[in-house]
Amino acid sequence: VYYLDDFKHLFEGLNMNYYGMLDQLVCTRSDVFYGTWFSTFTSYINRMRGYYNEKYKVDGYKDGTMKSWVFTPENRVQEMRVYHPVREPYYMREFPVSWRNIDQGIKEDVGDKPIEMEVK
């Protein structure tokens, strides 16, 4: 187990107000994440994990799941391990629609050609 203090020497001079964002970035790249239900902090970490999982084809990316859990309440512990479409309440969790296929229909910019987007 490591703590932010173990790595303070790597970001000496960083304003302490940014520590929360730094924590989120570290959590984004973890293999496994445990967060807190009703937390927008946890929710944003899961969204960023979703972007990463989709881009790098991490296990679960096809079905919109990830290795993330919450401690409580008991009926929500496995929430991110099962695909759920968008439903209320919205604020305490992220939904796979936020990151799945977000680049679909966009072609890469080649030289001086503009980026094209397919409209269906």
C-alpha positions in Angstrom: 0.0 0.0 0.0 1.3 3.4 -1.0 0.2 6.9 0.1 0.5 10.3 -1.7 3.1 11.3 0.9 5.3 8.5 -0.4 5.6 10.4 -3.7 5.7 14.0 -2.6 9.2 14.4 -3.8 8.0 13.8 -7.4 5.7 16.9 -7.4 7.5 19.3 -5.1 6.1 22.7 -5.3 2.7 21.6 -6.6 -0.1 23.6 -5.0 -1.9 21.4 -2.5 -5.2 22.4 -4.0 -4.3 20.0 -6.9 -3.7 16.9 -4.8 -7.3 15.7 -5.3 -7.0 15.9 -9.1 -3.6 14.1 -8.8 -5.2 11.4 -6.7 -7.9 11.0 -9.4 -5.3 10.5 -12.1 -3.4 7.9 -10.1 -6.7 6.0 -9.5 -7.6 6.2 -13.1 -4.7 4.0 -14.0 -5.1 1.4 -11.3 -5.9 -2.2 -12.2 -8.6 -2.3 -9.5 -10.5 0.6 -7.9 -12.6 0.8 -4.7 -14.6 4.0 -4.3 -17.5 5.4 -2.4 -21.2 5.4 -3.6 -22.7 8.9 -3.7 -19.3 10.3 -4.5 -18.8 12.5 -7.5 -15.0 12.1 -6.9 -15.4 8.3 -7.3 -17.8 8.8 -10.3 -15.3 10.9 -12.2 -12.5 8.4 -11.6 -14.7 5.7 -13.0 -15.5 7.8 -16.1 -11.7 8.3 -16.7 -11.1 4.6 -16.2 -13.8 4.0 -18.8 -12.1 6.2 -21.3 -8.8 4.4 -20.6 -10.4 0.9 -20.8 -12.1 1.7 -24.1 -8.9 3.2 -25.7 -6.6 0.3 -24.6 -9.2 -2.5 -24.8 -8.9 -3.5 -21.1 -10.9 -6.5 -20.0 -14.6 -5.5 -19.8 -14.5 -2.7 -22.4 -16.8 -4.5 -24.8 -19.6 -4.8 -22.3 -19.0 -1.5 -20.5 -17.8 -3.0 -17.2 -14.6 -2.5 -15.2 -12.8 -3.7 -12.1 -14.3 -1.1 -9.9 -16.3 -1.5 -6.7 -17.8 0.6 -3.9 -17.7 -0.3 -0.2 -21.3 0.4 0.7 -24.3 0.2 0.4 -24.4 -3.5 0.1 -26.8 -3.5 -3.0 -24.4 -1.2 -4.9 -21.0 -3.0 -4.3 -21.0 -4.7 -7.8 -22.6 -1.7 -9.6 -19.6 -1.1 -12.0 -19.2 -4.8 -12.7 -22.5 -5.0 -14.5 -23.6 -3.0 -17.5 -26.4 -0.5 -16.8 -28.1 1.9 -19.2 -28.5 5.5 -18.0 -31.0 5.7 -15.2 -31.8 7.9 -12.2 -30.2 8.9 -10.0 -27.4 10.2 -12.2 -24.9 11.9 -10.0 -23.2 9.1 -8.1 -22.1 6.8 -10.9 -21.0 7.0 -14.5 -22.6 5.0 -17.3 -20.8 3.2 -20.1 -22.6 5.4 -22.7 -20.2 8.1 -21.6 -17.1 6.3 -23.0 -18.2 3.5 -25.3 -17.7 4.1 -29.0 -17.1 7.8 -28.4 -14.8 8.0 -31.5 -17.2 6.0 -33.8 -17.6 7.8 -37.1 -14.6 10.1 -36.7 -11.7 9.6 -39.2 -8.2 10.8 -38.3 -6.9 14.0 -39.7 -4.5 13.2 -42.5 -2.1 16.0 -43.6 -4.1 19.0 -44.5 -7.4 17.2 -45.0 -10.1 18.1 -42.5 -11.5 15.6 -40.0 -14.6 14.0 -41.3 -17.5 12.8 -39.3 -20.1 10.3 -40.5 -23.7 11.3 -39.8 -26.2 8.5 -39.6 
